[in-house]
């Protein structure tokens, strides 16, 4: 009887790390991170698709993209419906080359790769965001010959 209990306990300890991640998974807005799974996935679910998106590269590789600041969860199931990965997913932060200015209650984001230029970021002052998106869309349209 004791051997059966020890075997069951050992089996459950082997499965536990694959089923639940201990630390929250973190990704930045507009950044994609690769997540390698210990077992093949059958179903992938994001709690809030406005915060993050997941693309399945193959049965063991997920690509997670931060879309907006916030937190949600990620759950991955195998063919049998068993949870093989579950974690809180936190989306935040700015790129390492980014600059955020808070002025008069509004947020203004800039990308500073070689010099600082305005960049659209979720949560920016609506006027600033619209102005920058107008420029981005105008450039995109010009590149397409519109």
Rosetta blueprint (number, residue, H / E / L):
1 X L
2 X H
3 X H
4 X H
5 X H
6 X H
7 X H
8 X H
9 X H
10 X H
11 X H
12 X H
13 X H
14 X H
15 X H
16 X H
17 X H
18 X H
19 X H
20 X L
21 X L
22 X L
23 X L
24 X L
25 X E
26 X E
27 X E
28 X E
29 X E
30 X L
31 X L
32 X E
33 X E
34 X E
35 X E
36 X E
37 X L
38 X L
39 X L
40 X L
41 X L
42 X L
43 X E
44 X E
45 X E
46 X E
47 X L
48 X L
49 X L
50 X L
51 X L
52 X E
53 X E
54 X E
55 X E
56 X E
57 X E
58 X E
59 X L
60 X L
61 X E
62 X E
63 X E
64 X E
65 X E
66 X E
67 X L
68 X L
69 X L
70 X E
71 X E
72 X E
73 X E
74 X E
75 X E
76 X E
77 X E
78 X L
79 X L
80 X L
81 X L
82 X L
83 X E
84 X E
85 X E
86 X E
87 X E
88 X E
89 X E
90 X E
91 X E
92 X E
93 X L
94 X L
95 X L
96 X L
97 X L
98 X E
99 X E
100 X E
101 X E
102 X E
103 X E
104 X L
105 X L
106 X E
107 X E
108 X E
109 X E
110 X E
111 X E
112 X L
113 X L
114 X L
115 X L
116 X L
117 X E
118 X E
119 X L
120 X L
121 X L
122 X L
123 X L
124 X L
125 X L
126 X H
127 X H
128 X H
129 X H
130 X H
131 X H
132 X H
133 X H
134 X H
135 X H
136 X H
137 X H
138 X H
139 X H
140 X H
141 X H
142 X H
143 X H
144 X L
145 X L
146 X L
